[in-house]
């Protein structure tokens, strides 16, 4: 991606409302002090009890890129990004995410399209450390069959574990990686208790992941370079997006999958 790039200006369906959203990617070295303050203000708005000002200042110096989304009200979402190449495969670490409502979804999906388009001939790996059960629910809906960990088993393939190790070797603040359940543990946490997700929290605890005590669940997604692998990913994503468009119908079904995963695991 270029130093500053407008990825897309288009209409998106967010929260049942069609809105115009501008998605941009820029290098952290090019971020102005005014932009930096806007990011900090959003962080304080989204996580007021956690006072993320110092946390964000520290994180800004650890990341090379930031992806942003703006709507008619201004800054709607942003996420810090770190990218690197290892053995001619592309790695994208999805860092701290702050968002008003569901603005992060079009931001991520637009960025995903660009990452895949820019790396048509090589494998691309994505990794995020997740503590928010709602975010975990949404992204497992989008990539139910192609992301790890899977819901119905505690087994993690050796290749997936190795991918997590590679990320941890290149991202300094990934700490206490446990490849057996794809988890990490850190002292800095943005976890905020949320009602309505007991099955997800129980699923996490059954895997030995306690987000209330500083653990994070890693989510790993790999887009292989072959046409067949890309088609499989796209099919999974297409199905997931259809489910999100009818979320009132499919949300209970996805929550049941987490509950069933506790029993099967």
C-alpha positions as CSV (number, residue, x, y, z in Angstrom):
1,X,0.0,0.0,0.0
2,X,1.1,3.5,-0.7
3,X,2.1,6.0,2.0
4,X,-1.3,7.7,1.9
5,X,-4.0,6.0,-0.1
6,X,-7.7,6.4,-0.4
7,X,-8.9,2.8,-0.7
8,X,-12.5,3.5,-1.4
9,X,-15.3,6.0,-1.1
10,X,-18.6,4.2,-1.4
11,X,-21.9,3.4,0.2
12,X,-22.0,0.8,2.9
13,X,-24.8,-0.7,4.9
14,X,-23.9,-0.1,8.6
15,X,-26.4,-0.7,11.3
16,X,-29.3,-0.8,8.8
17,X,-28.4,2.5,7.4
18,X,-26.7,3.2,4.0
19,X,-23.9,5.7,4.5
20,X,-21.0,7.1,2.5
21,X,-17.7,6.1,4.0
22,X,-14.1,7.0,3.1
23,X,-11.5,4.4,3.8
24,X,-7.8,5.4,3.9
25,X,-4.5,3.8,4.7
26,X,-1.5,5.9,5.7
27,X,1.9,5.5,7.2
28,X,2.3,6.5,10.9
29,X,5.3,8.7,10.0
30,X,2.9,10.8,7.9
31,X,0.2,11.2,10.6
32,X,-0.1,14.9,11.7
33,X,-0.5,15.9,15.3
34,X,-4.1,17.0,14.6
35,X,-4.9,13.5,13.2
36,X,-3.1,11.9,16.2
37,X,-5.3,13.9,18.6
38,X,-8.4,12.8,16.7
39,X,-7.4,9.1,17.1
40,X,-6.8,9.7,20.9
41,X,-10.1,11.5,21.3
42,X,-11.9,8.5,19.6
43,X,-10.1,6.1,21.9
44,X,-11.2,8.0,25.0
45,X,-14.7,8.1,23.7
46,X,-14.9,4.4,22.8
47,X,-13.0,3.3,26.0
48,X,-13.6,6.1,28.5
49,X,-13.0,4.0,31.6
50,X,-9.7,2.7,30.3
51,X,-8.1,6.1,29.6
52,X,-6.2,4.8,26.5
53,X,-4.3,8.1,25.8
54,X,-1.0,6.9,27.1
55,X,-1.7,3.4,25.7
56,X,-2.3,4.8,22.3
57,X,0.8,7.1,22.4
58,X,2.9,4.1,23.1
59,X,1.3,2.0,20.4
60,X,1.5,4.7,17.7
61,X,5.3,4.3,17.9
62,X,5.1,0.5,17.5
63,X,3.1,0.4,14.3
64,X,4.0,1.5,10.7
65,X,0.5,1.9,9.3
66,X,-3.0,3.0,10.3
67,X,-6.2,2.4,8.4
68,X,-9.1,4.8,9.0
69,X,-12.8,5.2,8.1
70,X,-14.6,8.5,7.9
71,X,-18.3,9.1,7.5
72,X,-20.3,12.4,7.5
73,X,-19.7,12.8,11.2
74,X,-15.9,12.5,10.9
75,X,-13.6,9.8,12.1
76,X,-15.7,6.6,12.5
77,X,-13.0,3.9,13.0
78,X,-9.3,3.3,12.9
79,X,-7.0,0.3,13.4
80,X,-3.2,0.1,13.8
81,X,-1.5,-2.2,11.3
82,X,1.9,-3.9,11.1
83,X,3.0,-5.7,7.9
84,X,6.1,-7.7,7.0
85,X,7.4,-10.3,4.6
86,X,8.8,-13.7,5.6
87,X,9.9,-16.4,3.2
88,X,8.1,-14.5,0.4
89,X,4.8,-14.7,2.3
90,X,3.0,-11.5,3.4
91,X,2.0,-11.1,7.1
92,X,-0.6,-8.5,8.3
93,X,-1.0,-8.0,12.0
94,X,-4.3,-6.3,12.9
95,X,-3.6,-4.2,16.0
96,X,-5.8,-2.1,18.3
97,X,-9.2,-1.3,16.8
98,X,-11.5,1.6,17.8
99,X,-14.8,2.1,16.2
100,X,-18.2,3.8,16.4
101,X,-20.8,1.1,16.0
102,X,-20.0,-1.2,13.1
103,X,-17.8,1.2,11.0
104,X,-14.9,-1.2,11.4
105,X,-16.5,-3.7,9.1
106,X,-16.4,-1.8,5.8
107,X,-13.0,-0.5,6.9
108,X,-11.6,-4.1,7.3
109,X,-13.4,-5.6,4.3
110,X,-12.1,-2.8,2.0
111,X,-8.6,-3.2,3.4
112,X,-8.8,-7.0,3.0
113,X,-9.6,-6.7,-0.7
114,X,-6.6,-4.4,-1.2
115,X,-4.2,-6.7,0.7
116,X,-5.3,-9.7,-1.4
117,X,-5.2,-7.8,-4.7
118,X,-1.7,-6.5,-4.0
119,X,-0.5,-10.0,-3.2
120,X,-2.2,-12.1,-5.8
121,X,0.7,-14.5,-6.3
122,X,1.7,-15.1,-2.7
123,X,0.2,-16.3,0.6
124,X,-1.1,-13.7,2.9
125,X,-1.5,-14.3,6.7
126,X,-3.7,-12.2,9.0
127,X,-3.5,-12.2,12.8
128,X,-5.4,-10.4,15.5
129,X,-5.5,-10.6,19.3
130,X,-9.1,-10.4,20.3
131,X,-10.6,-9.7,23.8
132,X,-14.0,-8.3,22.7
133,X,-16.5,-11.2,22.4
134,X,-18.7,-9.2,19.9
135,X,-15.7,-8.7,17.6
136,X,-14.8,-12.4,17.9
137,X,-18.4,-13.3,17.0
138,X,-18.5,-11.1,14.0
139,X,-15.2,-12.3,12.5
140,X,-15.9,-16.0,13.2
141,X,-19.1,-15.4,11.3
142,X,-17.2,-13.9,8.4
143,X,-14.6,-16.7,8.3
144,X,-16.3,-19.6,10.0
145,X,-14.4,-22.3,8.1
146,X,-11.2,-20.6,7.1
147,X,-10.0,-18.9,10.3
148,X,-8.4,-20.5,13.4
149,X,-9.2,-21.5,16.0
150,X,-12.1,-23.6,14.8
151,X,-15.2,-23.5,17.0
152,X,-15.8,-27.3,17.3
153,X,-12.3,-28.5,18.3
154,X,-9.4,-27.5,20.5
155,X,-6.9,-28.9,18.1
156,X,-4.7,-26.4,16.3
157,X,-2.8,-27.6,13.2
158,X,1.0,-27.4,13.4
159,X,1.2,-25.1,10.4
160,X,-1.2,-22.6,12.1
161,X,0.9,-22.8,15.3
162,X,4.0,-22.0,13.3
163,X,2.3,-19.0,11.7
164,X,1.5,-17.7,15.2
165,X,5.2,-18.1,16.2
166,X,6.3,-16.1,13.2
167,X,4.0,-13.3,14.0
168,X,5.2,-13.3,17.7
169,X,8.8,-13.3,16.5
170,X,8.2,-10.0,14.5
171,X,5.7,-8.2,16.7
172,X,7.5,-7.1,19.9
173,X,4.4,-6.6,22.1
174,X,2.9,-10.1,21.5
175,X,3.6,-11.7,24.9
176,X,3.2,-15.1,26.5
177,X,2.1,-16.8,23.3
178,X,0.5,-20.2,23.8
179,X,0.2,-22.0,20.4
180,X,-1.8,-24.8,21.9
181,X,-4.9,-22.7,22.2
182,X,-3.8,-19.7,20.1
183,X,-3.8,-17.3,23.1
184,X,-1.6,-14.5,24.5
185,X,-1.5,-12.7,27.8
186,X,-0.6,-9.0,28.4
187,X,-0.6,-6.5,31.2
188,X,-2.1,-3.8,29.0
189,X,-5.7,-4.7,28.3
190,X,-8.6,-2.9,26.6
191,X,-11.2,-5.5,27.7
192,X,-14.5,-4.1,28.7
193,X,-17.2,-6.4,30.2
194,X,-20.1,-6.9,27.8
195,X,-23.5,-8.4,28.4
196,X,-25.1,-10.9,26.1
197,X,-22.1,-13.1,25.3
198,X,-21.9,-15.8,28.1
199,X,-21.6,-18.6,25.6
200,X,-18.6,-17.0,23.9
201,X,-16.9,-16.3,27.3
202,X,-17.5,-19.9,28.3
203,X,-16.1,-21.1,25.0
204,X,-13.0,-19.1,25.6
205,X,-12.6,-20.3,29.2
206,X,-13.1,-23.9,28.1
207,X,-10.1,-23.3,25.9
208,X,-8.1,-21.8,28.8
209,X,-8.5,-18.2,27.6
210,X,-9.7,-15.7,30.3
211,X,-10.1,-12.3,28.7
212,X,-11.2,-10.8,32.1
213,X,-7.7,-11.5,33.4
214,X,-5.7,-10.2,30.5
215,X,-5.8,-13.1,28.0
216,X,-6.5,-12.6,24.3
217,X,-7.8,-15.1,21.8
218,X,-5.7,-15.1,18.6
219,X,-7.6,-15.2,15.3
220,X,-5.6,-16.4,12.4
221,X,-6.6,-16.3,8.7
222,X,-4.5,-17.5,5.8
223,X,-5.2,-16.7,2.1
224,X,-3.2,-19.1,0.0
225,X,-1.8,-18.0,-3.3
226,X,-3.7,-20.6,-5.4
227,X,-6.9,-19.9,-7.2
228,X,-8.6,-22.7,-5.3
229,X,-7.5,-21.4,-1.9
230,X,-8.6,-17.9,-2.7
231,X,-12.0,-19.2,-4.0
232,X,-12.5,-21.1,-0.7
233,X,-11.8,-18.0,1.3
234,X,-14.1,-15.9,-0.8
235,X,-16.9,-18.4,-0.5
236,X,-16.5,-18.4,3.2
237,X,-16.5,-14.6,3.3
238,X,-19.5,-14.4,1.0
239,X,-21.5,-16.7,3.2
240,X,-20.5,-14.7,6.3
241,X,-21.5,-11.4,4.8
242,X,-24.9,-12.7,3.9
243,X,-25.4,-13.8,7.5
244,X,-24.4,-10.4,8.8
245,X,-26.9,-8.8,6.5
246,X,-29.6,-10.9,8.2
247,X,-28.0,-10.7,11.6
248,X,-31.1,-10.8,13.7
249,X,-31.8,-14.2,12.2
250,X,-28.2,-15.6,12.2
251,X,-26.8,-14.2,15.4
252,X,-28.5,-16.8,17.6
253,X,-27.3,-19.5,15.3
254,X,-23.7,-18.4,15.6
255,X,-24.0,-18.2,19.4
256,X,-25.3,-21.7,19.4
257,X,-22.2,-22.8,17.5
258,X,-20.0,-21.4,20.2
259,X,-22.1,-23.2,22.8
260,X,-21.9,-26.5,20.8
261,X,-18.1,-25.9,20.5
262,X,-17.8,-26.0,24.3
263,X,-19.4,-29.5,24.4
264,X,-17.5,-30.8,21.4
265,X,-14.2,-29.4,22.5
